[in-house]
């Protein structure tokens, strides 16, 4: 089976994916830029750390993003499922603060399939659910020339092997460029 | 049949309305802010006895009578009150109109005998108004102009066909003339209506234009003038009563569909769209349940509204059964017909429906959109607006590199004007590998902001050897280092 970067990113449609790590946000923001119909970004309303639309602009158009502030973790999941199932947006991003249960993970997966929508769930380390299609860990790396260098590790993959890429973001071309790849 | 018109004038409408709710047994006045000056707007009897007048400066009045009680007026409430009075006056005749901001006009032709004649009708009106605590002046004549003159200048009743005799002695101002025409007439010695009536008509028009003659003819009935009643505000509601109570959600949905079809036809004819819908379900035990639906966009398509109601209908407790359904569009908005074509894509229906469904669970105000805002302050460089009530728009200028994640500033231990070589943040030891900056941002002096009390900020993008790329700032006027954001 082919296992190059472009097989995995842009993320497979009609599936739920998980992402963790310090730069998970930029991974989700880049994923929002794919697909033509806009994105829905679901967070819990108590969160003090806010998504900055001005910082989002290099990755995807902030006008296409609708932010949903839910009161509880359950509401975040319910809103995610509703948004995934409706197919009105092409990407649904949800920031989760609690581990996903088996039922919840599977429901979200089914909702993504029903709505032909890509789901991206930002989780903390070690919180993922088994139902997810892929799970990524994103961390920044220092580079003397480039200030967008990141290390993207594929740490769970339902349909392939695991792999690590070092990528950078080209803001002008609006695409991810693979700098080098290293197998595990 | 001889036309008969009653004119009602409430000389103290605003203060009477206010004092109905709160009794003040002392000089009292309502004030209105006009051209940057507070002026007395409406006074009660005691204040008028002191010699205060409408239009007087508020500070002058306070200087003369320090114990004068005042309150700012509320013109909107006044007009609503007058509207309520208009509805009340419909008990005397169906033909009631408003006269300015403090008067009513009633065409009582053919309805006076129901109250035992004109005198009894006026007495009844006066008694009811005074019981309600309102000062009112009444005039009754054959014409609207004549009744107006009688109500405002010397209360009285002109018998049928005797309008001229009754109003002949009144000043020319009682003809509803503009101030300048009135002044000129009085300067020429034409004080009363009788004087004006005696003048040759041709010369009058040449000298003063059409106005005085038109008003005179209207008062005497030579020119027709109608009373136009207020239109009833349109109501969008439909009701379905059932011979047998129902309890299944599918039955309610079927009933709701019929109501929606009726309602939407009415909305379509008026080119309106519903924004909020309320479904009231009356149970056989007389209790009622309500289901409210707030829509993300004005809608009048039954096929689209019905599925959105689904979630609300399922939560209803039918008890022993429901025997009446009532659907009302409590909030409507203009929704003009629009030409659609293959080139212009219409609004995003699916997204709006999604927002409506999410809104019924977590509240429509929690679904927001980002709009650009013209400010250099990072927290204020964007605004959030409810997605249901705003359209995406505006350009996002990328002047400087901004972090993807913003948080309230977190202080770190460091000193000096350039970023520290090593620092601790969130229990991580980080060392600076490259720092880009400074970018100086000054607080916006025209806005008071607690967070910007520390003054100027020098922002640096700090790339650490550990990988994390942070947005630090230094406050030179109040030395300290803070982390405010993280780049991707």
HADDOCK unambig.tbl for C-alpha pairs under 7 A between the chains (distance, minus, plus):
assign (segid A and resid 23 and name CA) (segid B and resid 488 and name CA) 5.39 0.50 0.50
assign (segid A and resid 25 and name CA) (segid B and resid 488 and name CA) 6.95 0.50 0.50
assign (segid A and resid 26 and name CA) (segid B and resid 488 and name CA) 5.15 0.50 0.50
assign (segid A and resid 48 and name CA) (segid B and resid 407 and name CA) 6.16 0.50 0.50
assign (segid A and resid 49 and name CA) (segid B and resid 405 and name CA) 6.55 0.50 0.50
assign (segid A and resid 49 and name CA) (segid B and resid 406 and name CA) 5.65 0.50 0.50
assign (segid A and resid 49 and name CA) (segid B and resid 407 and name CA) 4.44 0.50 0.50
assign (segid A and resid 50 and name CA) (segid B and resid 405 and name CA) 5.92 0.50 0.50
assign (segid A and resid 50 and name CA) (segid B and resid 406 and name CA) 5.40 0.50 0.50
assign (segid A and resid 50 and name CA) (segid B and resid 407 and name CA) 6.30 0.50 0.50
assign (segid A and resid 51 and name CA) (segid B and resid 404 and name CA) 6.14 0.50 0.50
assign (segid A and resid 51 and name CA) (segid B and resid 405 and name CA) 5.08 0.50 0.50
assign (segid A and resid 51 and name CA) (segid B and resid 406 and name CA) 6.44 0.50 0.50
assign (segid A and resid 52 and name CA) (segid B and resid 404 and name CA) 5.22 0.50 0.50
assign (segid A and resid 52 and name CA) (segid B and resid 405 and name CA) 5.57 0.50 0.50
assign (segid A and resid 52 and name CA) (segid B and resid 406 and name CA) 6.06 0.50 0.50
assign (segid A and resid 53 and name CA) (segid B and resid 370 and name CA) 6.78 0.50 0.50
assign (segid A and resid 54 and name CA) (segid B and resid 396 and name CA) 6.89 0.50 0.50
assign (segid A and resid 54 and name CA) (segid B and resid 402 and name CA) 6.44 0.50 0.50
assign (segid A and resid 55 and name CA) (segid B and resid 402 and name CA) 4.73 0.50 0.50
assign (segid A and resid 55 and name CA) (segid B and resid 403 and name CA) 4.97 0.50 0.50
assign (segid A and resid 55 and name CA) (segid B and resid 404 and name CA) 4.28 0.50 0.50
assign (segid A and resid 56 and name CA) (segid B and resid 404 and name CA) 5.69 0.50 0.50
assign (segid A and resid 57 and name CA) (segid B and resid 396 and name CA) 6.88 0.50 0.50
assign (segid A and resid 62 and name CA) (segid B and resid 370 and name CA) 6.66 0.50 0.50
assign (segid A and resid 63 and name CA) (segid B and resid 370 and name CA) 6.59 0.50 0.50
assign (segid A and resid 63 and name CA) (segid B and resid 392 and name CA) 5.22 0.50 0.50
assign (segid A and resid 63 and name CA) (segid B and resid 393 and name CA) 6.32 0.50 0.50
assign (segid A and resid 65 and name CA) (segid B and resid 369 and name CA) 6.88 0.50 0.50
assign (segid A and resid 66 and name CA) (segid B and resid 367 and name CA) 6.93 0.50 0.50
assign (segid A and resid 66 and name CA) (segid B and resid 368 and name CA) 5.89 0.50 0.50
assign (segid A and resid 66 and name CA) (segid B and resid 369 and name CA) 5.07 0.50 0.50
assign (segid A and resid 67 and name CA) (segid B and resid 367 and name CA) 5.79 0.50 0.50
assign (segid A and resid 67 and name CA) (segid B and resid 368 and name CA) 5.12 0.50 0.50
assign (segid A and resid 67 and name CA) (segid B and resid 369 and name CA) 6.00 0.50 0.50
assign (segid A and resid 68 and name CA) (segid B and resid 366 and name CA) 5.83 0.50 0.50
assign (segid A and resid 68 and name CA) (segid B and resid 367 and name CA) 4.45 0.50 0.50
assign (segid A and resid 68 and name CA) (segid B and resid 368 and name CA) 6.22 0.50 0.50
assign (segid A and resid 69 and name CA) (segid B and resid 366 and name CA) 5.13 0.50 0.50
assign (segid A and resid 69 and name CA) (segid B and resid 367 and name CA) 6.33 0.50 0.50
assign (segid A and resid 70 and name CA) (segid B and resid 362 and name CA) 6.15 0.50 0.50
assign (segid A and resid 70 and name CA) (segid B and resid 366 and name CA) 6.96 0.50 0.50
assign (segid A and resid 79 and name CA) (segid B and resid 358 and name CA) 6.27 0.50 0.50
assign (segid A and resid 83 and name CA) (segid B and resid 354 and name CA) 6.69 0.50 0.50
assign (segid A and resid 86 and name CA) (segid B and resid 354 and name CA) 6.77 0.50 0.50
assign (segid A and resid 88 and name CA) (segid B and resid 350 and name CA) 5.06 0.50 0.50
assign (segid A and resid 88 and name CA) (segid B and resid 351 and name CA) 4.92 0.50 0.50
assign (segid A and resid 88 and name CA) (segid B and resid 354 and name CA) 7.00 0.50 0.50
assign (segid A and resid 89 and name CA) (segid B and resid 351 and name CA) 6.96 0.50 0.50
assign (segid A and resid 140 and name CA) (segid B and resid 467 and name CA) 4.68 0.50 0.50
assign (segid A and resid 140 and name CA) (segid B and resid 468 and name CA) 5.76 0.50 0.50
assign (segid A and resid 141 and name CA) (segid B and resid 466 and name CA) 6.87 0.50 0.50
assign (segid A and resid 141 and name CA) (segid B and resid 467 and name CA) 4.09 0.50 0.50
assign (segid A and resid 142 and name CA) (segid B and resid 463 and name CA) 6.98 0.50 0.50
assign (segid A and resid 142 and name CA) (segid B and resid 464 and name CA) 6.75 0.50 0.50
assign (segid A and resid 142 and name CA) (segid B and resid 465 and name CA) 5.62 0.50 0.50
assign (segid A and resid 142 and name CA) (segid B and resid 466 and name CA) 6.71 0.50 0.50
assign (segid A and resid 142 and name CA) (segid B and resid 467 and name CA) 4.68 0.50 0.50
